[in-house]
């Protein structure tokens, strides 16, 4: 990263790589892009090869807390500290949808996946989810070309009353399960320390995996049935699914606040306050 791009990212709160369309190989000279969300409510698109900003939008009035691309890279979904989710076009720079269903609670995760079940009863080729700090998860079906966005499911997970505010609690995180279609995984502050597998078809929790503490980060491998879970106790856990003995690893100096599998599933990136680690996963 050159100095100009590094300076531009100083107030960055969240990042996402632009996905390439399935079956399309990169062209010679093609630039890879990242989108970044900022504390001033702006969304900015950068060319990595040219190390320059190509687009700046301002869809939010509050700091951004989560950002992602749609599966085809044609839309940018961004979530703010005020709970607002915006859907914007990087081609036109216009915001085409603003969703206030999570208003009042910071967005903690956004994820898109290609639609996995036609019988879910919504039009369009993409599912996406948003989770917020108040332990709520919304799941949507969308067809951006047809300007359609329909709520598919709304989940709310119970938790004991506590004196702490939401900012001091573990984050509420959700992700679609790559190896079990129509299922999402949820971790967060709750009645028990556990990961929940929820079926979008059956509208119920299928199974629970106990955890040693409340999770602070979550990533699901795209190639093998494994979860990576980070904890405030400076611990990283690799959990086979649906069952099996977990593997715990130390090495971080603080809360493991980020876990991210590579698209191949062979590497895992984790981050804490002052350390970024890359893990090799043999046999993945």
C-alpha positions in Angstrom: 0.0 0.0 0.0 1.5 3.3 -0.9 1.5 6.4 1.3 -1.4 8.1 -0.4 -3.8 5.2 0.1 -2.6 4.7 3.7 -3.4 8.3 4.5 -6.8 8.0 2.9 -7.7 5.1 5.2 -6.8 6.8 8.5 -10.4 7.1 9.7 -11.6 3.9 8.1 -13.9 1.8 10.2 -14.5 -1.2 7.9 -13.3 -2.7 4.6 -14.5 -5.2 2.0 -13.0 -6.5 -1.2 -15.0 -6.4 -4.4 -15.8 -10.0 -5.5 -15.2 -11.1 -9.1 -18.1 -12.7 -10.9 -18.2 -16.5 -10.8 -16.4 -18.0 -13.8 -14.8 -14.8 -14.9 -11.0 -14.6 -14.9 -9.2 -11.3 -14.2 -8.2 -9.5 -17.4 -4.6 -8.2 -17.8 -4.3 -4.8 -16.2 -7.7 -5.2 -14.4 -7.8 -3.3 -11.1 -8.9 -4.9 -7.9 -11.1 -2.7 -5.7 -11.9 -2.3 -2.1 -14.7 -0.4 -0.5 -14.2 1.4 2.8 -16.6 2.9 5.4 -15.6 5.9 7.4 -16.4 7.6 10.7 -17.8 10.6 8.9 -20.6 8.5 7.2 -18.9 8.3 3.8 -18.3 5.2 1.6 -15.2 5.3 -0.6 -14.2 2.9 -3.4 -10.4 2.5 -4.1 -8.5 1.0 -6.9 -5.7 -1.1 -5.3 -3.4 -1.2 -8.4 -3.7 2.6 -8.9 -3.7 3.3 -5.1 -6.3 6.0 -5.6 -9.9 6.7 -4.6 -12.4 6.3 -7.5 -15.6 7.2 -5.8 -16.9 8.8 -2.7 -20.5 8.6 -1.5 -22.2 9.9 1.7 -25.2 7.6 2.4 -24.9 7.8 6.2 -25.3 10.4 8.9 -23.4 8.4 11.5 -20.1 6.5 11.5 -20.0 3.2 9.5 -19.6 0.0 11.4 -20.0 -2.7 8.6 -19.7 -2.9 4.8 -19.9 -5.5 2.1 -20.4 -5.9 -1.7 -23.3 -7.8 -3.2 -22.3 -11.1 -4.6 -21.9 -9.7 -8.1 -20.1 -6.6 -7.0 -22.8 -4.3 -8.4 -24.0 -2.9 -5.1 -22.5 -1.8 -1.8 -24.3 -2.5 1.4 -23.2 -0.4 4.4 -24.4 -0.2 8.0 -24.0 2.6 10.5 -23.7 3.1 14.2 -27.3 4.4 14.2 -28.5 1.1 12.8 -29.3 2.4 9.3 -28.4 0.1 6.3 -27.9 1.7 2.9 -27.6 0.1 -0.5 -25.7 2.1 -3.0 -24.5 1.7 -6.6 -20.8 2.1 -7.2 -21.6 2.7 -10.9 -23.8 5.8 -10.3 -22.9 6.8 -6.8 -26.6 6.9 -5.9 -28.1 5.3 -2.8 -31.1 3.2 -3.9 -32.3 1.7 -0.6 -32.3 2.9 3.0 -33.5 0.4 5.6 -34.2 1.5 9.1 -35.4 -1.8 10.6 -32.3 -1.9 13.0 -32.5 1.8 13.8 -31.0 2.7 17.2 -28.6 -0.2 17.4 -25.2 -0.3 15.6 -24.9 -2.7 12.7 -22.3 -5.4 13.6 -22.3 -7.6 10.5 -23.4 -7.6 6.9 -23.1 -10.5 4.5 -24.5 -11.5 1.1 -24.8 -14.9 -0.5 -26.2 -16.2 -3.7 -29.8 -17.4 -3.2 -29.6 -21.0 -1.9 -33.3 -22.2 -2.0 -36.0 -21.2 -4.4 -38.6 -22.5 -1.9 -37.8 -19.7 0.5 -40.5 -17.8 -1.2 -38.8 -14.6 -2.2 -37.8 -13.3 -5.6 -34.3 -12.5 -6.7 -31.0 -14.3 -6.8 -29.4 -13.0 -3.6 -29.8 -13.4 0.2 -28.2 -11.0 2.6 -28.3 -10.5 6.3 -27.7 -7.7 8.8 -27.0 -8.1 12.5 -27.1 -5.4 15.2 -25.8 -5.0 18.7 -29.2 -5.6 20.3 -29.0 -9.3 19.2 -31.3 -8.9 16.2 -30.7 -10.4 12.8 -32.7 -9.6 9.6 -32.5 -11.8 6.5 -33.5 -10.4 3.1 -34.1 -11.6 -0.5 -33.1 -9.1 -3.1 -33.0 -8.5 -6.9 -31.2 -5.2 -7.3 -31.8 -4.9 -11.0 -35.5 -5.1 -10.4 -35.3 -2.8 -7.4 -36.7 -5.6 -5.1 -35.7 -6.1 -1.5 -38.0 -8.3 0.7 -37.7 -9.2 4.4 -37.4 -13.0 4.7 -36.9 -13.5 8.4 -36.4 -11.5 11.6 -34.5 -13.1 14.5 -34.2 -11.8 18.0 -32.1 -13.7 20.5 -32.7 -13.4 24.3 -30.1 -12.4 26.9 -30.0 -11.8 30.6 -30.4 -8.3 31.9 -27.1 -6.6 32.7 -25.9 -3.3 34.0 -23.5 -2.8 31.1 -24.4 -0.9 28.0 -24.4 -2.4 24.6 -20.9 -1.1 23.8 -19.4 -3.2 26.6 -21.1 -6.4 25.5 -19.8 -9.0 23.0 -20.9 -8.3 19.4 -23.9 -10.0 17.8 -22.5 -11.7 14.7 -24.2 -13.8 12.1 -23.0 -15.5 8.9 -24.5 -17.8 6.2 -23.3 -21.4 6.4 -21.3 -22.2 3.2 -21.6 -26.0 3.7 -25.2 -26.2 4.9 -27.5 -24.2 2.6 -30.4 -22.3 4.1 -28.7 -22.1 7.5 -27.1 -19.2 9.3 -24.8 -19.3 12.3 -25.2 -16.8 15.2 -22.9 -15.9 18.1 -23.4 -13.1 20.7 -24.2 -12.3 24.3 -27.0 -14.5 25.4 -28.4 -16.9 28.0 -25.5 -19.4 27.2 -22.1 -19.2 25.7 -22.8 -21.0 22.4 -23.0 -20.8 18.6 -26.5 -21.3 17.2 -27.3 -22.9 13.8 -30.6 -21.6 12.6 -32.6 -23.0 9.6 -34.3 -20.4 7.4 -36.6 -23.1 6.0 -37.7 -24.7 9.3 -37.6 -21.3 11.2 -35.9 -22.9 14.1 -32.5 -23.5 15.8 -31.1 -26.9 14.5 -28.2 -27.3 16.9 -26.0 -25.5 19.4 -22.3 -25.7 19.9 -21.0 -24.7 23.4 -18.2 -22.2 23.6 -15.7 -21.4 26.4 -16.7 -17.7 26.4 -18.8 -15.2 24.4 -17.4 -14.8 20.9 -15.9 -11.6 19.7 -15.3 -12.6 16.1 -16.6 -15.3 13.7 -15.7 -16.7 10.3 -16.9 -19.8 8.5 -14.7 -21.7 6.1 -16.0 -21.6 2.4 -14.4 -25.0 1.6 -14.5 -27.2 4.7 -17.0 -27.5 7.7 -15.0 -25.4 10.1 -15.7 -22.3 12.1 -13.0 -19.8 13.4 -14.1 -18.0 16.6 -12.2 -15.3 18.4 -12.5 -14.5 22.1 -11.6 -11.6 24.4 -9.4 -14.1 26.3 -6.8 -13.8 23.5 -7.9 -17.2 22.2 -8.7 -18.4 18.7 -10.7 -21.6 18.3 -11.1 -23.8 15.2 -14.3 -25.7 15.6 -15.2 -28.6 13.3 -18.9 -28.8 12.4 -21.4 -30.2 13.1 -19.4 -31.9 15.9 -15.8 -32.7 16.8 -13.0 -31.7 19.1 -12.1 -28.0 18.8 -8.5 -26.8 18.5 -7.6 -23.7 20.6 -4.6 -21.4 19.8 -3.0 -18.6 21.7 -0.7 -16.0 20.2 -2.7 -12.8 20.3 -1.9 -10.1 22.8 -5.5 -8.9 23.2 -9.1 -9.6 22.2 -9.3 -11.4 18.8 -11.7 -9.0 17.2 -11.4 -10.2 13.6 -11.4 -13.7 12.0 -11.4 -14.0 8.2 -11.0 -17.2 6.1 -9.4 -16.8 2.6 -11.7 -17.8 -0.3 -9.7 -21.0 -0.7 -10.2 -21.9 3.0 -6.5 -22.7 3.3 -5.6 -19.6 5.2 -7.1 -17.7 8.1 -6.4 -14.1 9.0 -7.0 -13.0 12.6 -6.4 -9.6 14.3 -6.2 -8.1 17.7 -5.2 -4.7 19.0 -1.6 -4.7 17.8 -1.2 -8.0 15.9 -2.4 -9.5 12.6 -1.7 -13.2 12.2 -2.0 -15.4 9.1 -2.6 -19.1 9.8 -2.0 -21.9 7.4 -4.6 -24.7 7.5 -3.1 -27.9 6.1 -5.5 -30.3 4.6 -8.2 -27.6 4.1 
